[in-house]
Amino acid sequence: MVIYAHHSDQTGERRWHVALGVGIAGMTLAMGGLPGVAGWPGLALLTCTTVAIMCTQAVFWSLPTAVLSGAAAAAGIAWINSVGNLAGYLSPFLVGRIRDATGAMTGAYFTLGGSCLAASALILAVTRPKTRDIRHRSASSKPL
């Protein structure tokens, strides 16, 4: 976690560090839900999921202030906390419902892994770097 956050600080790159960590967590969580994965392999996948999530958390909170500023950053952080609190209630409920309906944890692992992969894609979509608009360059800035 410390090395991951340090690398993000050194490179100044947050977007891909967060998306990669959540993506790895999603893949390892879904792989842990595959039928026949139990015992040590299942524990290793769950450990990799935890490591990826913890590394992501170390970098994640720098994103709202990098994308938003002032009052918008405060509102964005409040919105993130609200969604996180809702997820803290909804996720265990959903996992229980899926397990009760199917009799196995496979669907729950796939659902949680899929939500992590969707979050990874959402982070990449929402935090796009600003592109320079070449059309508005003045005539004096064109090379001779």
N, C-alpha and C positions, 0 to 999 in steps of 0.2 A: 504494500500500500504506500509506504513512504517512497520507495524507488519509483513507483508509477507516478505519484504526484510530483516528485522531483523532476522526472523526465518531462512531464507536462509543463512545469514551470520553466525549465531550461529551454524548451522549444517554443514556448508561448502558444502552444496548440492545445486547445481544450476540446473542441468539437469531436475530433476523431478519437481522442482518449476516452471520452464518455461513451460514444457510440460503440467503440470496440469492446469496452468492458461490459456493457449491457448486452451486446450481441453474443459475446462469449458466454455470459451467464445464461442467456436464452438457449443457446445450443447445448451446453452441458446439462442444463435442467431438463430439456426435452430428451436428450440421450439417456439421462438417468431414468426416465419414464418408460423406456423401451422394455417390452416384455423379455424376461430372462436376465435382465441386469439386476443383480442383487449382490449382497455381501460386499466384499472389498471393492470391486469395480463401481458399484453404486455409491459407496461411501466416498470414493475418490472423485467421482463426478459431482457429487453434492459439495464436496470440499472445494473443487474448482469453481463451482457456482458461487459459493460464498466468497472466495478470494476475488473473483471478478466483480461482484457487487460491492465489496468493500473498497476495492481500488477505484471503482467508479464514483463512489460517494466522496472520496477524497478530492476529486476534480470537479464533480457536478456543480457544487455551489458557486463556482466561479462563473458559470455560464449566464445566469440571469443578469448579473451586473455587467457582463461583457456585451450582452445583446441589448439590454435596456438601460436607461439612465434615470436618475432622479426618482420622482414619484412612480413612474412606470416600473422601475426596478422593485420598489417596495410592494407594489400591487402584484407584480409577477411572483415574487417570493411568497406573498400571502396566498396566491392562487395555488402555487406548487404545494405549500403546506396543507391547504384544504383538500386538494386531490390526494395527497399522500395519506391524510387522515381517513378519507373515505375508503381508500384502497386497503388501509389497515383493518377496516371493518369488513369490507366486501370480500377480500381475498380468502380469509379462512371460511367464511360462509359459503363461497363458491366452491372451494375445494371440498368441503363437507357434502354439498349438494351433488357434486360430480361423483364423489366416491359412493354416496348412497345410491345414486341412480345406476352406476355401472358396476359397483362391487369391487373396483380396483382403483389404484391411484394413477394409472397410465394417462387417462384423460385429463386429470388435474395437472400432472407434470407437463403435458403437452400444452394445456391452456396457459399455464404460467410461463413456460418457455416461449410460447408464441407471443405473449404480451411483452416479454422482454425484447424479442426481435422487432415487434412493432414499435416499441419505445426507441430502439436503436435507429430505425428508419425515420421516425418522427424527429428525433434530435438532429439527424443529418438534414432533414427537410426544413426545419424551423430555423436552424442556426447557420444558414448559408452565408458564406463570406460575401461581402459587398463587392460587386464587379465594377470596374471602372468603365465609364461611358465614353467611348472614343469619339462618338459623333459630336460632342460638344467642345472639342479642342479648338482653340483659336488658331487662326492662320499663322500666327507668329511662332507657334509651338511645333509646326510641321518641319521636319528636316529638309534641308536644301538639297 
